[in-house]
Amino acid sequence: MKLGVLTAMFGPKPFNEILDILKPFNLESIEIGTGNYPGDQLDMPALLKSKPKRKDFLAQLKDAGLKISALSCHGNMLHPNANEARRALKVFTDTLKLAEKLGVKTVITFSGCPGSDDKAKLPNWVTCAWPPDFLEILDYQWNKKVIPFWQKYSKVARNHGVQVAFEMHPGFVVYNTETMLKLRKECGDNLGANFDPSHLFWQGMDPIACVRALGGKAIFHVHAKDVKVNPYTTPINGVLDNKPYGDEFNRSWVFRTCGYGHGVDWWNEFVSQLRMVGYDGTLSIEHEDSLMSNMEGLRKAVDFFKQVLITEKPTVMTWV
């Protein structure tokens, strides 16, 4: 497996500065934001238009010892606000085109979340079965919006030679193993998971069990991000929490740098299970720990994964 990083942590810094920052860490891969929620860390219109600029861009990466693990454009293409949906979709389709031109096989996004009906103005994330109105909303969302959309765009992605990896994220229709497998079954096997254990932890799932349930064919990319569930507030309020992320003392859970939510033993088993189901790609560090600076979080995560990452393929021993 390779260790990489998502560039969103660097915000609007010029891409050459990001590469200079990353060089001392000796990472092997980079996941680059192309717009929507991760922000845009490169000049996508210029790269789409100019083959020489793409060549120079790839040369920069090669000089830095990095390969692109994925292009990320997490957005809501199913937003009930038509302007918002169009904007997000433009970024997504441009990212598919750029991925093809750069030889990148994976584009990461969200599954999206529609509204409750055709007149809705905001997304509606349904998490319970009663009152029965919620089941009507789910039926509308999946059968009228989600499945038709992703049946169409799985084919578009395939035509560009790209697989689409969804982050299973609360607030969107794909947020757990079951919904991921449902979308994949209905819309195409070039749709899979960008597996981020942090979002599964706080929902009460066991990410290792989820890895085994999805299997290697449905896991296209992996984020390395941790969570700490607050043992003092969660017993009182549960895990559903809309307090600001900066209110760490009162929140039910907070994102943490890897190793600060779960220790080496857990991450050892996680990486081993990924290997057993056939995943041998990148673990992409995503820094969202509000208790550490970006650089401290990155340093600690890289040092942590030196103890964890499996970098060599196993040798099968035979006895004569």
N, C-alpha and C positions, 0 to 999 in steps of 0.2 A: 504494500500500500504506500501511497504518497501522502505527504503532508503539505497542505496548501493554506490559502487564506482568501477570504472574501474582501474585496477592496472597499466595500461600503464604509468600513471603519475609518477610512481616510478622508471621507467627505469630498469636497471639491478640489482637492490637491491635483495639480497636473500629473499626468500619468508617469512621466519620467521621474518626478520626485517620489512617487510611490515606489517605483522600481529601485531607486537609490536607497530608500528606507528599508526595503525588504532584503537587499543583497546580503547583509551580515547574518541573516537568519538561516541562510542555506535551505530555503524551502524549494520544493520541486514543482509546485503548480500554483496557479492563481485563478480565482473565480472573479470575473469582472462584471461590475454593474453597468447595464446599458440604459437604465432609465426606470421609470415608475418608482416604487418605494425604495429600492437600493440606491437610487440616484444614478447619474451617468458619469463614469470615470474615464470616458474616452469620447472622441469626436466621431460618433457613429455615421453621420451623414457624409463626412469626408472619407471615411474608410469604405463606405459602401460605393462611393463614386470612383475612387482612385486605386488602381492596382498597385502603383508604386508606393502609395502611402501604406497599403496593407503589407507590402513587402518590407518596408522600413519598420513597421510596427512589429511584425513577427521577428525581425532581426533584433530589435530591442529586447524582446522577451528571451530570445536565444542567448543573447549576451548576458542576461541576468540569470540564466540557468533555469528558466521557468517555461512551463507549458500551460496552456489554458485548459482547466478542467471543465469549465462551463461558463456560459454567459447568463447573467441573471437579470430578470426584468419583472420581478414580482409585482403584479398589478391585478386589478379587478376588471377583466374584460366583459363581465356580466353585470356590471353596475347598472342599476335602473336609470341613472342619469345618462342619457344617450351621449352627451358630450364627453363625460368621464370615461364611458366605455370605449368610445372611438379613440380617445387619446391613448388609453392603455393598450388597445388593440394595435394601434399604429406602432407603438414601441415594440410590442411583441412580434409583429410580422417583420419589422425591420431587423429585429434581433435574429429571427430565423434566417433571413437573407444573409446577414453578416456572418452568422455561424457557418453557413454553407461556404461562403467565400474564404473564410479563415480555416476551414477544415475542422471546426469544433462540432462535436457530436451531440452535446447536451445543452439545452436551454432550460433554465429554471424559472418557474413562475408560481402563482397561486391558481387554484381551480376556479376562483371567482365565487361571488355570492350575489344572486339576483335579489330583487325585492319580493314582496309577498304576492304581487299581482301586476297586471299591466299598467296600473295607475300609480304604482309605488314610486317614491322619489329617493328612497334610501335602501341599502341592503337589509335583509332580514335573515339573521342566522338562527335557525331552529334547532333546539337541543332537547326538546321534550315532546311527548306524544299526546299530551292532554292539556287543555281542552282540544277537541278534535279539529279546531281551526288550524292548528299547527300541522297536522297531517295533510290538510288541503294545501297549505303553503308548500310543503315538501314535494307533494305530487306536482304542483305547478312548476316549482323550481327545477326539479330533475327532468321531468318529461317534456316541458315546454321550452326550457332554456338550456340547462346544463348539457344534457345528452345531445341534442341537435348541434349545439355550438361545438362541442369537443369531437363529435363525429366528423364534422367538417374540418376542424383545424388539426386534428391528428393526421388527416390526409395531406393537408397543406405542409405540415412539418415533415411528413414522410417524403414528400416531393422535394424537399430541401435536404434530405439525408440526415434529418435531425430527430432526436428523441426529446420529449418534453417531460421534465421532472417537476412534480408538484410538491411543494412543501406542505405537509399535513399540518395545517395551522388553524386554530380556533378563529371563528369569524368567517370562514369560508366553507363551502359545501364538502370539500375533502379535508377532514381534520383528524381522521383516525384510520386504522387499518381497514376496517370494513368499507368505509366510503372510498378509500383509495382503490381497493380491489373492485368495487362496484363500477367506478368510472372506467377503469382499465378494461373490465369485461365488456362494458357497453360500447366503448369508443375506440379501442385499439391497443395493441400490445407495445406500441411505441410511446405510450403514456405510462409513467411510473413515478416513483417517489424520489424526491430529494429528502433523504431521511435525516431529520433533525430531532434528536432525542429530547431536547429541552422542552419542546411543546407537548411531548407525550408524558413526560414526568409529572408535570403539574396537573394534568388531567386525570392522573391516577393510573395510567397505563404502565406496563413494564416494557421498555423499549427493546429489550433483548427478546422477549416473547414476540413482539411485533416484527423484529427482523426475521425470526424463524417462520412467522406466518406469511410474510410477504415473499420471502425467498429472494435469491440473487437476481432472478430475471426481472423482478419488479422494483429493485433498488438501483437507481441510475447514478446517484450522487449522495454524498453524506456530509452533513454539517457537524462540526465539532463545537458544541455549545452545551453548557450545563445549566442546571436550575437548582436552587435551594428552596425547598418548601419550608415556610416559617412554622415551627412547631408550637408557637405561642398564639398566633392569630388564626391559623387554619382550623384548629378545633372549635373556634368560636364562630368564624364566618364562612368556612369552607374555602374552596380554591377559586371560585369565580370572583374576580376582583377587578374593579375598574378604577382603583386609586392610581395616581401618577406613578410611573416607574421610579421616580426619584424619592418616593416615600417608602424607602426600604424598611423602616422600622415597623410600619403599620400594614404593609402589604402582606398578602397570604403567601406569596412566592416572589422571588427575584431571579433574574438571569445571573449566572455566575461564570467566571472563567473556569475552564475544565479543570477538575480536581478540587474545586471549592464547593461543589454541590455533591459530587460522588467521587470516591477515591480511586486509587490505582487499580484495586482489585476489580471494581465494577467496570472500568474502562478496558482493562485487560480482557474480561469476558466479552464485552461488547465487540471489540475488534476481532476476537477469536471467532465469535459467532458470525460476524460479517464474512470472515474468511471461509467459514464452513459452508455458508450458503452460496459462495462463489463470487463475492464482491472483492475486487482487488484494485479499486480505483482510489480516489482522493478522499481524505478527511480534510475538509475545508474549515479552518478556524473562523468562526463568526463571533466577533467581540461585541457584546451588549451588556457587559458587567458595569453597572452604574457605580460600583464601589472601587473601581480601578480605572486609571487612565488607559487610553487605547494601547499605548506602548508597553505599559506594565503588564496589561492583560495578554498582549501578544507574546511578550518575553516569557511569561509564566506558562502559557499554553504550549509554546514550542518546547520549553524545557520539560514540561510534564509529559508530552508525547514521545520524548526520547526514551522514556521508560516503558511506553505502551505499544508503540507502533510496530507492526510486523512488516518488515521490509524485504525479507528474503522468502522465496518460495520454498516449501518443504521438500526435503529429499525422502523419497520412499525407499526404505531399507528392505532388502530381500536377503533371505538366509539360504545358503547353499548346503 
